[in-house]
Amino acid sequence: MRAEARLGAMLLLDDPDRNLRIAESTAAKVLRRAADSIPGARAASCRLSPLQEGDTWHTVSMTLAAALDDPLPQLAEEVRRAVLGAADHMLGLAVAAVDLTINAVLEPPAPPADDNP
C-alpha cells in the first residue's frame, strides 16, 4: 500500500485576480507554528474555513494548551496577533477571526535538579 498525502481543502489566498490557493493542512501547520512561538501556548489543532463559499476571507479555529503563568486573555490576544501576522505576512491569507479554545494546561517546567550532595 502506498502512503497518500491528504492536503485537505484548498483555500483561496487574498489575491482574487490570480486565483491562488493553499492547502488547508499547509496553512494550518504555519499557523500552529506561529501560535507555538508564544511562550506559554501550544497549538493542538487548527482548522480554517472560508467565511462564504469562494470567499478569500477565512476564520481560523484553533485549540490550545496554555500555561497559567500569565492571564489567559493576555495570552489569547498574543496568540491571535501571532496567527494573524503569520496568515498575512507569511501566507497571504486573509483572516477575519481567530477563534481560540483552551482545553489543556501546560505544566510548568521542572526546576533543575540540584547536583550538590
Short mmCIF file of the C-alpha atoms (twelve columns), coordinates in Angstrom:
data_MODEL
# 
_entry.id   MODEL 
# 
loop_
_atom_site.group_PDB 
_atom_site.id 
_atom_site.type_symbol 
_atom_site.label_atom_id 
_atom_site.label_alt_id 
_atom_site.label_comp_id 
_atom_site.label_asym_id 
_atom_site.label_seq_id 
_atom_site.Cartn_x 
_atom_site.Cartn_y 
_atom_site.Cartn_z 
_atom_site.pdbx_PDB_model_num 
ATOM 1   C CA . MET A 1   0.000   0.000  0.000  1 
ATOM 2   C CA . ARG A 2   1.283   3.454  -0.843 1 
ATOM 3   C CA . ALA A 3   1.224   6.368  1.534  1 
ATOM 4   C CA . GLU A 4   -1.063  9.081  0.273  1 
ATOM 5   C CA . ALA A 5   -0.762  12.733 1.210  1 
ATOM 6   C CA . ARG A 6   -4.084  14.361 2.002  1 
ATOM 7   C CA . LEU A 7   -3.881  18.097 1.656  1 
ATOM 8   C CA . GLY A 8   -7.402  18.946 2.765  1 
ATOM 9   C CA . ALA A 9   -9.442  21.781 1.363  1 
ATOM 10  C CA . MET A 10  -7.790  24.272 -0.954 1 
ATOM 11  C CA . LEU A 11  -8.153  27.814 0.388  1 
ATOM 12  C CA . LEU A 12  -8.138  30.954 -1.758 1 
ATOM 13  C CA . LEU A 13  -5.352  33.379 -0.949 1 
ATOM 14  C CA . ASP A 14  -6.061  37.099 -0.702 1 
ATOM 15  C CA . ASP A 15  -5.383  37.803 -4.367 1 
ATOM 16  C CA . PRO A 16  -8.666  37.228 -6.220 1 
ATOM 17  C CA . ASP A 17  -7.200  38.289 -9.580 1 
ATOM 18  C CA . ARG A 18  -4.732  35.385 -9.646 1 
ATOM 19  C CA . ASN A 19  -6.854  32.530 -8.194 1 
ATOM 20  C CA . LEU A 20  -4.011  31.362 -5.920 1 
ATOM 21  C CA . ARG A 21  -4.739  28.592 -3.403 1 
ATOM 22  C CA . ILE A 22  -3.035  26.872 -0.488 1 
ATOM 23  C CA . ALA A 23  -3.814  23.529 1.109  1 
ATOM 24  C CA . GLU A 24  -5.551  23.842 4.470  1 
ATOM 25  C CA . SER A 25  -3.094  21.376 6.030  1 
ATOM 26  C CA . THR A 26  -0.135  23.518 4.959  1 
ATOM 27  C CA . ALA A 27  -1.687  26.767 6.178  1 
ATOM 28  C CA . ALA A 28  -2.681  25.134 9.478  1 
ATOM 29  C CA . LYS A 29  0.887   23.961 10.076 1 
ATOM 30  C CA . VAL A 30  2.244   27.506 9.604  1 
ATOM 31  C CA . LEU A 31  -0.424  28.968 11.894 1 
ATOM 32  C CA . ARG A 32  0.168   26.346 14.616 1 
ATOM 33  C CA . ARG A 33  3.863   27.180 14.494 1 
ATOM 34  C CA . ALA A 34  3.003   30.880 14.928 1 
ATOM 35  C CA . ALA A 35  0.881   30.060 17.989 1 
ATOM 36  C CA . ASP A 36  3.666   27.873 19.401 1 
ATOM 37  C CA . SER A 37  6.069   30.820 19.146 1 
ATOM 38  C CA . ILE A 38  4.211   32.497 22.018 1 
ATOM 39  C CA . PRO A 39  5.656   31.418 25.386 1 
ATOM 40  C CA . GLY A 40  3.034   29.500 27.342 1 
ATOM 41  C CA . ALA A 41  0.976   28.389 24.314 1 
ATOM 42  C CA . ARG A 42  0.993   25.117 22.373 1 
ATOM 43  C CA . ALA A 43  -1.388  24.600 19.479 1 
ATOM 44  C CA . ALA A 44  -3.147  21.240 19.398 1 
ATOM 45  C CA . SER A 45  -5.333  21.675 16.330 1 
ATOM 46  C CA . CYS A 46  -6.087  24.280 13.688 1 
ATOM 47  C CA . ARG A 47  -8.915  24.436 11.154 1 
ATOM 48  C CA . LEU A 48  -9.526  27.093 8.516  1 
ATOM 49  C CA . SER A 49  -12.790 27.800 6.774  1 
ATOM 50  C CA . PRO A 50  -13.874 30.470 4.304  1 
ATOM 51  C CA . LEU A 51  -16.468 32.941 5.558  1 
ATOM 52  C CA . GLN A 52  -18.541 32.172 2.456  1 
ATOM 53  C CA . GLU A 53  -18.067 29.717 -0.384 1 
ATOM 54  C CA . GLY A 54  -15.500 31.133 -2.822 1 
ATOM 55  C CA . ASP A 55  -14.503 33.918 -0.404 1 
ATOM 56  C CA . THR A 56  -10.871 34.907 0.193  1 
ATOM 57  C CA . TRP A 57  -11.598 35.741 3.878  1 
ATOM 58  C CA . HIS A 58  -11.273 32.913 6.399  1 
ATOM 59  C CA . THR A 59  -11.909 32.033 10.018 1 
ATOM 60  C CA . VAL A 60  -9.247  30.179 11.997 1 
ATOM 61  C CA . SER A 61  -10.404 27.824 14.775 1 
ATOM 62  C CA . MET A 62  -7.549  26.712 16.990 1 
ATOM 63  C CA . THR A 63  -7.331  24.556 20.111 1 
ATOM 64  C CA . LEU A 64  -4.513  25.320 22.557 1 
ATOM 65  C CA . ALA A 65  -2.849  24.144 25.707 1 
ATOM 66  C CA . ALA A 66  -1.849  27.108 27.861 1 
ATOM 67  C CA . ALA A 67  0.422   27.805 30.787 1 
ATOM 68  C CA . LEU A 68  -1.136  29.664 33.674 1 
ATOM 69  C CA . ASP A 69  1.845   31.982 34.248 1 
ATOM 70  C CA . ASP A 70  0.043   34.960 32.694 1 
ATOM 71  C CA . PRO A 71  -3.645  35.851 32.463 1 
ATOM 72  C CA . LEU A 72  -5.385  33.795 29.771 1 
ATOM 73  C CA . PRO A 73  -6.954  36.808 27.984 1 
ATOM 74  C CA . GLN A 74  -3.475  38.313 27.526 1 
ATOM 75  C CA . LEU A 75  -2.078  35.012 26.232 1 
ATOM 76  C CA . ALA A 76  -5.019  34.573 23.861 1 
ATOM 77  C CA . GLU A 77  -4.511  38.071 22.432 1 
ATOM 78  C CA . GLU A 78  -0.805  37.397 21.845 1 
ATOM 79  C CA . VAL A 79  -1.651  34.130 20.058 1 
ATOM 80  C CA . ARG A 80  -4.270  35.899 17.915 1 
ATOM 81  C CA . ARG A 81  -1.745  38.566 16.894 1 
ATOM 82  C CA . ALA A 82  0.869   35.920 16.022 1 
ATOM 83  C CA . VAL A 83  -1.624  33.888 13.970 1 
ATOM 84  C CA . LEU A 84  -2.965  36.952 12.153 1 
ATOM 85  C CA . GLY A 85  0.574   38.139 11.395 1 
ATOM 86  C CA . ALA A 86  1.646   34.754 10.031 1 
ATOM 87  C CA . ALA A 87  -1.517  34.441 7.940  1 
ATOM 88  C CA . ASP A 88  -0.977  37.849 6.377  1 
ATOM 89  C CA . HIS A 89  2.802   38.121 6.064  1 
ATOM 90  C CA . MET A 90  3.851   34.501 5.536  1 
ATOM 91  C CA . LEU A 91  0.877   33.096 3.636  1 
ATOM 92  C CA . GLY A 92  -1.033  35.997 2.097  1 
ATOM 93  C CA . LEU A 93  -4.193  34.572 3.661  1 
ATOM 94  C CA . ALA A 94  -6.970  36.974 4.705  1 
ATOM 95  C CA . VAL A 95  -8.240  36.045 8.189  1 
ATOM 96  C CA . ALA A 96  -11.324 37.736 9.606  1 
ATOM 97  C CA . ALA A 97  -11.310 35.994 13.003 1 
ATOM 98  C CA . VAL A 98  -9.206  33.680 15.136 1 
ATOM 99  C CA . ASP A 99  -11.376 31.587 17.468 1 
ATOM 100 C CA . LEU A 100 -9.364  30.030 20.288 1 
ATOM 101 C CA . THR A 101 -10.329 27.217 22.633 1 
ATOM 102 C CA . ILE A 102 -8.028  26.440 25.549 1 
ATOM 103 C CA . ASN A 103 -8.600  22.856 26.589 1 
ATOM 104 C CA . ALA A 104 -5.460  21.881 28.494 1 
ATOM 105 C CA . VAL A 105 -2.951  23.317 30.921 1 
ATOM 106 C CA . LEU A 106 0.774   23.225 30.208 1 
ATOM 107 C CA . GLU A 107 2.698   22.077 33.214 1 
ATOM 108 C CA . PRO A 108 5.476   24.435 34.302 1 
ATOM 109 C CA . PRO A 109 8.957   23.128 33.548 1 
ATOM 110 C CA . ALA A 110 10.544  21.146 36.359 1 
ATOM 111 C CA . PRO A 111 13.206  23.056 38.268 1 
ATOM 112 C CA . PRO A 112 16.757  21.904 37.504 1 
ATOM 113 C CA . ALA A 113 17.990  19.143 39.815 1 
ATOM 114 C CA . ASP A 114 20.447  20.278 42.446 1 
ATOM 115 C CA . ASP A 115 23.741  18.469 41.774 1 
ATOM 116 C CA . ASN A 116 25.148  19.213 45.244 1 
ATOM 117 C CA . PRO A 117 25.065  16.237 47.666 1 
# 
